[in-house]
């Protein structure tokens, strides 16, 4: 083999090695590009997932805040409605209480009323001896009807004449705008057994409270059903 042939073989080998190297480099480049694209895609998807999760979290927070705010507003509205209802009912009771003051101003009618309240209290107690308490301003009227009240009680209960002692401690005076928070009494009487264990509170205020408690559900239903209509 002459030098020319040797030279040709060497060149062929060089070309072969170069081609192999280029193909290998190509393969490495393609593989690296594919791995890069895959990794990039994974990173992009991971970031997208993070963004979606963050968006979902913030959306959830907004929804929760909205629900909380709505609930608070709804509760506040309910409280306002209930307060308005209570104010209306309280206003009705105050009006009724003011109307009670007029009763004691009608002397003849109030005199009959006091007698009836004493008889009713005696029938409830059915005690041989009782203590009667009234307002100081009603003392003379009570004294004027107590004997007639005894007679009526005896006829109805078919018992002996009870002993009625008028207490020297009086019920509070009527309400006053000057001092609305003090104890007050619009009229009527309180009777108790001699030992004080049984008490019949038959004041106008007590009777109003009893009637109001009994009628309150009906009053609320009538008033607020009309308001809602």
C-alpha positions, 0 to 999 in steps of 0.5 A: 500500500502506497502513501496515497492509499494510506492517506485516503484511508486516514481521511476516510477514518477521519471523516467517519470519526467526524461524522460519528462525533457530529451524529453523537453531538446531534443526538446529545443536542436533541436529547438535551433539547427534549429534556429542556422542553420537558423540564420547562413544561413541567415547571410551567405546569407547576407554576400554573398549578400554583397560580390556580391554587392561589387563585382558588384560595383567594377566591375562597377567602373572598367568598368566605368574607362575603358570607361572613359580611352577609351573615353579619348584615342579616343579623344586624337587620334582624336585631334592628327589626327585633329592637323596633318590635320591642320598642313598639310593644314597650310603647304600647305598654307605656301608653296603657300604663299612662291610661291607668293613671286616669282610672284613679282620677275618676273618683266614683268608678275608682271607689267601686274598683278598689272595693272589687279588688279588695273582695277579689283579694279576700277570695283568693287569700281566704284568710281570717286575718289579712294586712291591706296595703294601699297608696297613701293618697287612696287611704281615705277611699279604702277606709270608706269601702273596706266594710262593704268589701267585707260584707260582699266577701262574707256573702260570696265565701260564706265565712266569718267576717275577716279581720282587715288591718290597713298597713301604715306602710304605703304603696309608692305614689303614682309615676312622675315624669320628673323622676321616671325611674323611682318605684311607682304605683298607679293604684289598687291594693296589696293584701297579705296573710297575717304571717306574710307568707301569702300575698295577693298583689292586686295593683293596677300595675300588677294586673296590667303586667299579667294581662300583657304577659298573657296577651303578648303573643297575640299582640305580636302576631296581630301587629307584626303579621299586618306589618309583614303583609 
